[in-house]
Amino acid sequence: MAHRSVPCPATGVAMQTGAIFTGLAVGAVNAHMQGMAAVAARREEFASQVLSHQLSDAVAAAHDWADFAKKLIVENERLKAENSRLKEVAAQRRGVIERMRGQMAA
C-alpha cells in the first residue's frame, strides 16, 4: 500500500454515511425507548383506573352488605321479642289448661 498525498474520496463518503446512519440509529433507538416508556405509562394508568373502579365497587358492595346486615339485626330483634311474647302466651294457656284439668278431675 502506497502512501497517498490526497485522502481517498471513498473513505470520506463512507465516514459521512456511517456518521449519518449512526445518528439515525441513535434517534430511532431513543424514539423507540420513549415510545415504550409511554406505552408502559399508559398501561400503568389504565391498571390504576381499573383498580380504582374495582375498589369503588367493593366499597359500594360492602356498604350494601352492611345495610343488609343492619336490617337483619333489626328483624332478628323483632323476632326475638315476638318469640318471647308467644312463649308467655303459651305459658298462660298451658296454665289455663292445667287449671281446667284440675277442675275436671276434682
Secondary structure, 3 states (H helix, E strand, C coil): CCCCCCCCHHHHHHHHHHHHHHHHHHHHHHHHHHHHHHHHHHHHHHHHHHHHHHHHHHHHHHHHHHHHHHHHHHHHHHHHHHHHHHHHHHHHHHHHHHHHHHHHHC
